[in-house]
Amino acid sequence: MRTYLVGGAVRDRLLGRAVKDRDYVVVGETPDSMRALGFRPVGKDFPVFLHPQSNEEYALARSERKTAPGYHGFAFVTDASVTLEADLARRDLTINAMAEDADGRLLDPYGGERDLRAGCLRHVTAAFAEDPVRVLRVARFAARYAELGFRVAPETIALMRAMVERGEVQHLVAERVWAETCKALAESRPGAFIRCLRGCGALTVVFPELDRLYGVPQRIHFHPEFDSGVHLELALDAAAVLAPGDALVGWCVLTHDLGKALTPPGVLPKHLGHESAGVPLVRALAERLRVPKEFAQMAVHVCREHLNLHRLTELRASTVLDLLQRVDAFRKPERLRTLLLAGAADQRGRAGAVAASAPYPAAELLPRLHRAAMAVRAQVFVDQGLTGTAIATALQQARLRAISAERGNPATA
């Protein structure tokens, strides 16, 4: 049986990165012969098998033919005549179209090693244009390797732009958009994901809410980068530094400023009320992409509260308590971490070296105020003989006093 290690495992080894998953291609076999060798079939669209000992995936070499628009519009050929070169030709990028044989010899018919050295994300063949998901995948790889200086090849950008113009990207289904976006938000430079999609014109199709932020001015005193879209890219990259691999924080940052696109021109560059104006947009986007419930809810909280976090030291105790109750922090205290990391990323997502390391007072203050309020227990008032709404009122007042005392300013209660 001729087997080859393919794809990401080969790429990551050449980059000197840890290899997480190993995928293998089998040439010259059939489903029947694989089963006879003890492999267990698991593939639905095309034959994939699990190794009888290692449980690693082995796929029969395959070629494909476009039969209809969109991600599912393909017919696959997986007979024993399909060569390794034909299998690699159907892959998205040259850096993902390399293989190693059983002796560790590199097989690189499409120049993937060359492009790795050059820091180039380049499509393998013109067949790239048949699958709209590849537009998102290229943008995701741009986010992963931007820190290494990788760039998308001009001819690949041109091909992606042609796909957008033909309407191919409109066939992307919500589940695939969300899956690729979630992965991109966990990469080291998620700002490059947005920048790449915008560069080929796909952002206006996939995320029109984000595309509308570009060109919207902000007050330069707070935002030296001036452009709301550029701020979004910087804030996403700041989130990746503050919370590496945390797609939830990334999603909250991605959607926190959607309301700025709604600011009337006569008010610019101020954005009064953009946080509340953005909430319906955040909810609509989450519904359209069918994002997980906690992602949808936390994004709303961050959108609505991020300015309150920035000015936390100025808020009255009653406003702080309202904030804690709105985000359900007494039942779900873990939400404060996400809220504060997203807020810090928003503050640090600004042009200039100073912004990248600016202190964020809320990160220390809000947990302290939350702990003080949490220390007040309703049982105390039950023991005093209070009942019904009297307990809730007494608990509220006691928490206000605790927040004020912790902050050292009882007068603000």
N, C-alpha and C positions, 0 to 999 in steps of 0.2 A: 504494500500500500504506500503510495507516494503522498506524504503529508508535508505541509509547509506552514510555518508560523507566519502570520500575516498581520498587516494593519498596525494598530496602535502599539503593540508590544515591540515590533521592530523599530518603529519610529522613536519610541521612548528610550529604548536601549541605545540607539545612536545618539540621542540627545543627552545621555547620561542621567536620565530620570528613572525613578523607580517604575518597574513594570507591574501594573495592577492586574490586568486581565490578559489572558492569552487566548487568541482565536486561531484556529487552524483551518486550512483548506485542504481538501482531499481531491486528488486528480486521478481519473481512470477508474473510479468505482461507481456503483449504483446503490440505490436504497436497499435492494435485496442483499448485495454483497456486504454492505455495512452491517446490516442486522445479523448476517451470518457470522460476522466477526465479533459479535457481542455488543455493538453500539446500540444505544437506545434512541429512537427517533423522538424529537421534540418540536421540530419546525412545523409551521402551518403553511406559510406561503411558499417555502422551498425547503428542501431536505437539510435539516440540521440534526446532529446526533451528539449524544453525550458519551464520552469515553467510558468504557466499563469499569476502569479503576480510578481514574483521576476526576471524572465528571466534567472535564473541560469540553468546550464545544468544538465540534468538527463539522464543517459545512462542506457539502459537495461543491466542487468548482461549478460556477454557473455564469451564463451570459444572460442578457435581458434585452427585451424589445419593447419599445413604447407602444401602447395600444389605446390609451385614453389620457385626458388631462389629469393632473394631480399626482399625488403620492402613490396611489394604488393602481395607477394605469399602466402596469407592466406585465408582460408575459415572460416567464423565466424558462431557460433551457438548462437542464442539469444532467444531461446524459454523459456517458464516459468519455466522449470525444472532446469535451470542453477543456481547453488548456489553461494552465496557470496564467499565461499572459492575457487570455481573454477574460478570466475572472478579475484580474487586477485592473483591466481597462475600464470596468464598470464602476470603479471606486471614485470618490469625489476629488480628492487632492493627491498630487504626486507623493507627498510625504506619507500618505496613508496607503499607497499602492506599491509597497515593497514587501518582500517575503524572504524568509530564511529556510533553507532546506534542513534535513536532519543532521547535516554536518556543520551547521552554522554558517553556511556560505550565503552571502547576500545576493538576492535576485532582484534586480532593479531596472525593469525594462522602460520605465517612464521618467527616470531622472529624479527620483525622490531624494536620494542622498545629496545630490547637487543642490536641490532646492532647500534642503535642511541647512546646508552650509551657508547658503546665500540668504537665509531667513525669508524665504518666499513661499507664499501660499498660492499654488497654481493648480488649476483644474487638469485632470488627466487627458480627457478627450472632449469633443463637442457634445458627447452624450450627457455630460454634466447638466446641460440645459433642459433635460427631460424631467428632472426631479426638483420641484420647487423647495423641498426641504433643504436642499444643498445650499441655498442662499443663506438660510439660518445657520447651517453648520459651518460655513466659511466664516460668518460673523462670530460664531462661538469660538472657533479656532483663533481668530484674530484677538479675541479677549484673552485666550489662554496664553498666547505666545507674544503678545505685545511687549511684555517686559523683556523679552529676548531680542527685540528689535525686528520681529517679523512684520512683513507687509503683504497685502494681497496684490498679486500680479495685475498690472493694468489690463491685460487681456482677459483676466478672470472677472475683474470689475465690469468690463465692457460686456461680457457674456451675461453676468448677473443683471445688468441694466437692461439688456435686450429681453431677458426673461420677464422682468417687471413690465416692460412696454408691451409685451405680447399678452399680458394678463395671466401668465402661468402662476405667479405668486398668489393671485386671488383664490387659487384652488387649495391653499393651505388650510388644513382643518385646525380647529382650536386646540385640540389635544397635542398636536405636533408643535404648534407655536409655543404653547406653554412649556412643553418638555424641553425644547431647545433653549427657551428663555431662562427657565429655572437653572439649567446647567450653566448657561453663560453668566448668570448672576453669581455663581459660586466660583468663577474664575478669578484670576489675579487682577485683570484689568477690564472689568465689565463695561467701562466707558467705551472701549474699542468696539464692543458688540453694537452699540447704538450708532457709533460713528460709521462703522462699515455698512450697516443697513441704510443709513442716510446717504452714504456715498454712492450706492447703486440705485437709489430711488425706492427701495423696498420699505423704508420706515413709514412713508406716507400711506402705504397699503396695509402694513401689519400693525403699526402703532401710530395712527394719525394724531392721537392725543399728544404723543411725544414730539412728533414732527412739527406740530404747531408752536412748540416752545421756541424753536430756533428763530432768531431775529427779533424776539420780544425783549426789549431792554429792561434792565434793572438799575436800581440806584448804585452808582459806581462806588459810593462810599462804603457800602456793604459788599458789593460784588465787583471787584476790579475786572473780572472777565466780562462783565456787562451783559452778555447774551444769556438768556435763560436756558437755552439748549446746551451751551458750553458748560454752564454751571451744573446741569444734570450729569454730564459726562464726568466732571471733576468730583462730584459728590458720590457717584457710583464707585469710582476708583478709591476714594477715601473710605467708603464702606468696606471695600475689599481688604484694606489695610487694617481697619479697626476690628472687623469680624470676618477673618478669612474663611471662605467656603460657606458662609451663612447666606443662603439664598433668600431666607425670610427678611433679613435686614436689607438685602439688596432690592427686593421687591418693594419694600416700604420706601426706600430712597428713590427708586425708579418712578414712583407715582406721587411723591409728596408735593410736587409743585404744579400739578396739572392745571390748577385754577389760574395760574399766571397767563395762560393762553386766552382766558376770558376777560382779562382786564381791559376796560374801554380805553381806546387810544388817548383820549383827553386826560386820563389819569396817570399814564405812564410818565416816568419810569417807576412810580410807586405802584404797589400791588395791595391796596387795602382790601382786606377780606378774602384774599385769594385762597386762604386755607379752608374756609367754609365753602367757597365756590367750587373748590376742587373735589369735594366729597362725592357729589353725584357722578362725576367723571370716573373717580376711582372705583366706585361700585359698579358702574356700567362696564368698565374694562375687565374687572374681575369676573363678572358674569359672562361676558363674551368669551373669555379664555377658559372659563370653568376652573378657576384656580381653587386650591384647597381653602376650606373655610377660615382657618386661622390666618392664612395669608391675606385673604380678603378683608377680614376684620381688623387685623393689625395695620394694614395699609390705610384704612379709614382713620384709625386713631392717630397715626403719624401725620397724615395730611391735615387733620383738624387741630392737632396739638403742637406741631413743631415750633410755632412761634411762641406759644406759652412756655415751652421748654427753654427757649433762648432767653426769655425774660423772667425766668423762674424766681430770681432773687427779688424781683419787684412785685410779685403777686401777693395778694392778700391770702391769709390762711384759708379763707372760705373758697377762694379760687383754686388753691392747691388741692383742697379736699374734693372739690368738684371734679378736677382733672383725674384724681386717683379713682374716683367712683365711675367716671365715664369709661375709663379703660379697664374697669373691673379688676383693679389691682389688689383688692382685698381678697378676692377668690382666686385670682391668677397672678400672683406676684411676679412670676417669670416674665410677664409682659413688659415690665419696666426695663429689663435689659435690652430688649428689642427696641423699645421706644427711645431709650437714651443713646444707643448706638446709632440709630438712624438720625437722631437729632444732631449728634456730634459729627456725623458724616456730612450732613447738610451744612453745618458751620464750617467744616474744614474744606468743603468742596468749592474753593475759591482760588482764584489766580494768586500766585505769590508764595514764597517759601514760608512766610510767617503763618499763613492760614493752615498749612499742613500740620503744624504742631501746636496750634492755639489751644489753651486750656478750655475746658467746657464745664463751667461751674455746676450745671444741673446734674452732671454725672455723679457727683459726690453728694449734692444737696438733696435731690429727690429721694434716693433710697433712705437717707437719714430721716427725712420727714415721713416717709412711708412707714418706716419701722416704729417711729413714735406713735403714729396713728394706729398701727396694728396692735400695739401694746395695750390699747384700751379695749376691754372685753365687755360684751353685752351682759355677761353673767353677773357682773358687779351690780348692775341696775335691776336685774331680776331679784338678786338677793336683797335689794333695798325695798322690794315690794312693788316695783313699777310693773305695769302691764301694757300690752298693745303698743300704740303709737308713742306713748310716753317713753318707752324703752328706746325707740329709734331716735326720738328727739334728744334724749339725754346722751346717747351714744354719739350723735352728731356733734353736740356741743363739747363733749369731752375730747373728741378727736380734734376739734378746732383749737382747743386750749393746748393740747399736746403738740400740735404742729407749731403753734406760736411760741410755746416754751422752748421747743427744740431749736427753733431758728433764733431764739433769743430776743424776740420782739413781740411781747404779748399785746401791744397796742394794735397790731395788725389784725387781730382776731375780730 
